[in-house]
Amino acid sequence: MTRNHDLAPETLAAQALGFVDPENKALVPPVHYATTFERPPGGIGSSGGPGFSYSRNDNPTYTQVEALLTRLEGGADALVMASGMSAVTAPFLALAPGDHVVVQNVMYWGVRRWLKEFATRWGLEVQFVDASNLDELRAAMRPGKTKLVWVETPANPLWGIVDLAAASEIAHAAGARLAVDSTVATPVLTRPLEHGVDLVMHSATKFLNGHSDVLAGALITGVKDEYWERIEAVRRDLGTVMGPQEAWLLLRGMRTLHLRVAKACENAQAIAEAMQRHPGGQPCPVPGPAGPPRPRGRTASDAGRVQRHPVDPGGRRPRGGAGRHAADDGVSQRHLARRAREPGRAPRLDRGPGHAGAGRPDPAGGRHRARRRPGPRPDPGARRLRARGRRRPPAAHPARHPA
Ligand SMILES: Cc1ncc(COP(=O)(O)O)c(C=O)c1O
């Protein structure tokens, strides 16, 4: 049971939509570990029953977080999934082989790779464009054949911005749907459905959960139609559901979403400004006043600024380059934070043992001794990037791919 009339989004998230347990008045929703549910004589959902049958179809713990996501995005329905990648791939798998899709060329590398290596082999015709260039986007559309336009804004890793309202007009004029990966913006900064977008996707592993302890994805639709039913069927039939415990953790993580995103924006702005003042600095690609000039237009994502994770005083491409390595080294040598590739992760200030907010205690004590300590470095993946071309060093827990 929820009581949430006219509450602000911050309050809705903080109170899990105002949940109150109808039986015992608990204010925190339970986790439903059940995989199977009693079927009423008339069938699932008959006589006003709750409509659950099997957790690969649905589970009350998913529906709690889905209801919150639907509300925050202003949508008609939501689905939570096992990962961001399962939420990305479902809308493509709900199409048919032979369909044409238009996709942004600079975006999260895992999605690009899946489209190039799997979706094309499966039969989709995938065309990559610079979606921030509306003329290029318009020129790529094939009326009647293009079924989906997929953009990411701000786009990982260069934080390019797409004008969502203009892109949705272009997609709709050709009879296609527009889907947006809104992982970085979150519903705190952008509500894409209000700009004509049909489908919103999140890697909820990032800002939505915000604590680096849940892998999760989400899709939110503006309308419940036959395409949405096919997406639901992809989740059900491939079994890309998340576990109930993860769904519960996601709902709990989202209680602080608005506070975390506001703080991340503040920090990003401060870092961007500091980098501009730095003698070797160049504009940092943070969307907002401290960043480089962006294309003009009704940019849905310029409602706020976003966190940028790897600090790069060179302000160049996050992969490679002396500026990037200097930044990585500077951050880790000063023990400011653990190096990791994950926007929206929980802060891990690493300022020494026993310090409030400290990460793993450092048995070697002070900074200098810790730096000289023999043994594997904490992030072999980053070392591999520096030693590109050379063989990867063995690692106890290899960081396989940056997120
Ligand atoms: C923008 C974006 N979309 C999708 C994904 C994939 O999400 P997940 O790692 O939860 O599968 C990521 C992961 O980093 C991402 O940054």
The ligand as an SDF file (V2000), in Angstrom:
LIG
                    3D

 16 16  0  0  0  0  0  0  0  0999 V2000
   25.7850    4.3240  -20.1060 C   0  0  0  0  0  0  0  0  0  0  0  0
   25.8060    2.8610  -19.8020 C   0  0  0  0  0  0  0  0  0  0  0  0
   24.8580    2.0790  -20.3260 N   0  0  0  0  0  0  0  0  0  0  0  0
   24.8310    0.7420  -20.0850 C   0  0  0  0  0  0  0  0  0  0  0  0
   25.7800    0.1490  -19.2930 C   0  0  0  0  0  0  0  0  0  0  0  0
   25.7210   -1.3430  -19.0370 C   0  0  0  0  0  0  0  0  0  0  0  0
   25.2010   -1.5320  -17.7470 O   0  0  0  0  0  0  0  0  0  0  0  0
   25.5410   -2.7980  -16.8130 P   0  0  0  0  0  0  0  0  0  0  0  0
   27.0020   -2.7710  -16.5290 O   0  0  0  0  0  0  0  0  0  0  0  0
   24.6790   -2.5810  -15.6120 O   0  0  0  0  0  0  0  0  0  0  0  0
   25.1450   -4.0360  -17.5650 O   0  0  0  0  0  0  0  0  0  0  0  0
   26.7880    0.9340  -18.7210 C   0  0  0  0  0  0  0  0  0  0  0  0
   27.8390    0.3380  -17.8760 C   0  0  0  0  0  0  0  0  0  0  0  0
   28.8140    0.9780  -17.5230 O   0  0  0  0  0  0  0  0  0  0  0  0
   26.8030    2.3340  -18.9840 C   0  0  0  0  0  0  0  0  0  0  0  0
   27.7510    3.1440  -18.4680 O   0  0  0  0  0  0  0  0  0  0  0  0
  1  2  1  0
  2  3  1  0
  2 15  2  0
  3  4  2  0
  4  5  1  0
  5  6  1  0
  5 12  2  0
  6  7  1  0
  7  8  1  0
  8  9  2  0
  8 10  1  0
  8 11  1  0
 12 13  1  0
 12 15  1  0
 13 14  2  0
 15 16  1  0
M  END
$$$$
